[in-house]
Amino acid sequence: MKKIIFMWTIFIVSMTSVSVFSHETSSMKQKTLSMKEVATGIFVHQGKHLDVDDGYQGDICNIGFIIGKNSVAVIDTGGSESMGYALLSEIQKRTNLPVKYVINTHVHLDHIYGNVAFKGEGLKFIGHENLTKAMKLREEFYKGLNLKYLNIPYEKSIQIPPNLLVKVTQPLEIDLGDRLLKITAYPTAHTNTDITIEDYKTSTLWTGDLLFTERTPVVDGDIHGFINAIDSMSQVKFNLLIPGHGTPTLKPNIAWNNIRRYLVTLRDDIRAAIDEGLDLQMAIDNIAKEESSNWELFGIQNGRNINMIYPKMEWEE
């Protein structure tokens, strides 16, 4: 049991104009995505609540785009080249404007492997200041997962790292044409590569995996930092939140309270288990069980979170 949980933890740790298709297959061209305009000019495709070994096709996170007067910004591109091309096709159905920016909210493979579909001269790939290093560290392991679960050959698992970095100490603003976006990088939280994107025009925050709705949150960085990031974001009033996984919400306070409650319960239960001397397996069997009815995939992800956090918290004073 411990071995299985450990292996899944590894997965979670490791978890200009573009108008011409390259040499993608016909299946890539034919793939279509359901898109919803959740606010004016903001389109989201909502990923499925699947675990990687349960029908995973690189389509489990939320991806989409924002259209300005002059250009388009893409936010996350999915877990495969075919997802990226499908997203590009959906953009081209709605606008002739060029894609100028591709923004990756963090390093997990379900968010980054569609980048290759947008590669073009002059295009800016934006990410956290740690993202390039994090992608490189996980590259070989991600190639193995893509081969195993998506049947993608190693040479087709192409990473496109950022060429415009966002520092934790200095948010970045970009203009799509009468549409200003603020990109903020965070200290280690969900991962060590988290950024959010705020659209001033509609008061929308695209949170990446700093927010989950419905699906059990993933902790692949630092639980204390995760809670701190939520506390910081929840102090700002937004009309709409677009999570990394789950349904966009017009009720920000409820969404923040739900994820914070789970993370605080998880943290406090782990701390109590360590004080009581519970071994890791007993902790996995018992911690945060009162949250089980509130989240999808809880039976899988909660154990991974505990396996990740428990050894780290054991070293805390």
Long-range contacts (C-beta under 8 A, 24 or more apart in sequence): 1-281, 2-280, 2-281, 2-307, 5-284, 5-303, 5-304, 5-307, 6-307, 8-300, 8-304, 9-304, 9-307, 9-308, 10-141, 11-52, 11-145, 12-108, 12-218, 12-220, 12-304, 12-308, 13-138, 13-220, 13-308, 14-109, 14-138, 14-141, 14-142, 14-145, 15-52, 15-108, 15-109, 15-110, 15-218, 15-220, 16-98, 16-99, 16-100, 16-120, 16-121, 16-122, 16-123, 16-124, 17-98, 17-99, 17-120, 17-122, 18-88, 18-98, 18-99, 18-117, 18-118, 18-119, 18-120, 18-123, 19-92, 19-98, 21-85, 21-88, 22-117, 24-81, 24-82, 24-85, 24-117, 25-82, 27-82, 28-81, 28-82, 28-85, 28-86, 29-85, 29-89, 31-82, 31-83, 31-85, 31-86, 31-89, 32-86, 32-89, 32-90, 33-83, 33-86, 33-87, 33-89, 33-90, 35-64, 35-90, 36-248, 38-204, 38-240, 38-242, 38-248, 39-199, 39-202, 39-204, 39-239, 39-240, 40-201, 40-202, 41-66, 41-67, 41-68, 41-179, 41-201, 41-202, 42-66, 42-67, 42-199, 42-202, 42-204, 42-242, 43-67, 43-90, 43-94, 44-242, 44-248, 45-87, 45-90, 46-246, 46-247, 46-248, 47-78, 47-110, 47-245, 49-214, 49-215, 49-245, 49-246, 49-296, 49-297, 51-297, 51-300, 52-145, 52-149, 53-149, 56-149, 56-150, 57-83, 57-150, 58-82, 58-83, 58-110, 58-113, 58-114, 58-150, 59-83, 60-110, 60-245, 61-108, 61-110, 61-111, 61-209, 61-244, 61-245, 62-242, 62-243, 62-244, 62-245, 62-246, 62-248, 63-87, 63-111, 63-114, 64-242, 65-90, 65-91, 65-99, 66-176, 66-179, 66-181, 66-197, 66-199, 67-94, 67-95, 67-97, 67-176, 67-179, 68-97, 68-175, 68-176, 68-177, 68-178, 68-179, 69-176, 69-177, 69-178, 69-179, 70-97, 70-100, 70-175, 70-176, 70-177, 70-178, 71-97, 71-98, 71-99, 71-100, 71-101, 71-176, 71-177, 72-97, 72-98, 72-99, 72-100, 72-101, 72-176, 73-99, 73-100, 73-101, 73-102, 73-103, 73-174, 73-176, 73-181, 73-197, 74-99, 74-101, 74-102, 74-103, 74-118, 75-103, 75-105, 75-197, 75-206, 76-103, 76-104, 76-105, 76-111, 76-112, 76-114, 76-208, 76-244, 77-102, 77-104, 77-111, 77-112, 77-113, 77-114, 77-115, 77-117, 77-118, 78-110, 78-111, 78-113, 78-114, 79-109, 79-110, 79-111, 79-112, 79-113, 79-114, 79-146, 79-150, 80-113, 80-114, 80-146, 80-150, 80-152, 81-113, 81-114, 81-116, 81-117, 81-152, 81-156, 81-158, 82-114, 83-113, 83-114, 84-113, 84-114, 84-115, 84-116, 84-117, 84-118, 85-114, 85-117, 87-114, 87-117, 88-117, 88-118, 99-123, 100-124, 100-176, 101-125, 101-126, 101-174, 101-176, 102-126, 102-160, 103-127, 103-183, 103-195, 103-197, 104-131, 104-162, 104-195, 105-194, 105-195, 105-196, 105-197, 105-206, 105-207, 105-208, 105-209, 105-244, 106-131, 106-190, 106-191, 106-193, 106-194, 106-195, 106-208, 106-209, 106-244, 107-131, 107-134, 107-135, 107-138, 107-191, 107-193, 108-191, 108-209, 108-220, 109-138, 109-142, 109-145, 109-146, 111-208, 111-209, 111-244, 112-159, 112-160, 113-142, 113-146, 113-157, 113-158, 113-159, 115-159, 115-160, 116-158, 116-160, 118-160, 119-160, 124-163, 124-164, 124-174, 125-160, 125-161, 125-162, 125-163, 125-164, 126-162, 126-164, 126-165, 126-166, 126-172, 126-174, 126-183, 126-195, 127-161, 127-162, 127-164, 127-165, 127-166, 127-193, 127-195, 128-162, 128-165, 128-166, 128-168, 128-185, 128-186, 128-192, 128-193, 128-194, 128-195, 129-165, 129-166, 129-167, 129-168, 129-185, 130-192, 130-193, 131-161, 131-162, 131-165, 131-193, 132-161, 132-162, 132-165, 134-191, 134-192, 134-193, 135-159, 135-161, 136-161, 166-195, 186-210, 186-225, 186-229, 187-222, 187-225, 187-228, 187-229, 188-221, 188-222, 188-225, 189-221, 189-222, 189-225, 189-226, 189-228, 189-229, 190-217, 190-218, 190-219, 190-220, 190-221, 190-226, 190-229, 190-244, 191-220, 191-221, 192-221, 194-221, 194-229, 196-233, 198-238, 202-239, 202-240, 203-237, 203-238, 203-239, 203-240, 204-238, 204-239, 204-240, 204-241, 204-242, 205-233, 205-236, 205-238, 205-240, 205-241, 205-242, 205-252, 206-242, 207-233, 207-241, 207-242, 207-243, 207-244, 208-244, 209-243, 209-244, 209-245, 210-244, 211-241, 211-243, 211-244, 211-246, 211-255, 211-256, 211-259, 212-243, 212-244, 212-245, 212-246, 212-259, 212-295, 213-243, 213-245, 213-246, 213-247, 213-248, 213-249, 213-255, 213-258, 213-259, 214-245, 214-246, 214-247, 214-295, 214-296, 215-245, 215-246, 215-295, 215-296, 215-297, 215-301, 216-262, 216-295, 216-296, 216-297, 216-298, 216-300, 216-301, 216-302, 216-305, 217-259, 217-262, 217-263, 217-295, 217-301, 217-305, 218-301, 218-304, 218-305, 219-263, 219-266, 219-305, 219-308, 219-309, 220-308, 222-312, 223-263, 223-266, 223-267, 223-309, 223-313, 224-267, 226-263, 227-260, 227-263, 227-264, 227-267, 230-256, 230-259, 230-260, 230-263, 231-260, 234-260, 258-294, 261-291, 262-288, 262-291, 262-294, 262-295, 265-290, 265-291, 266-291, 266-302, 266-305, 266-306, 266-309, 267-309, 267-313, 270-306, 270-309, 270-310, 270-313, 271-313, 273-310, 274-310, 274-313, 274-314, 280-306, 280-307, 280-310, 280-311, 283-310
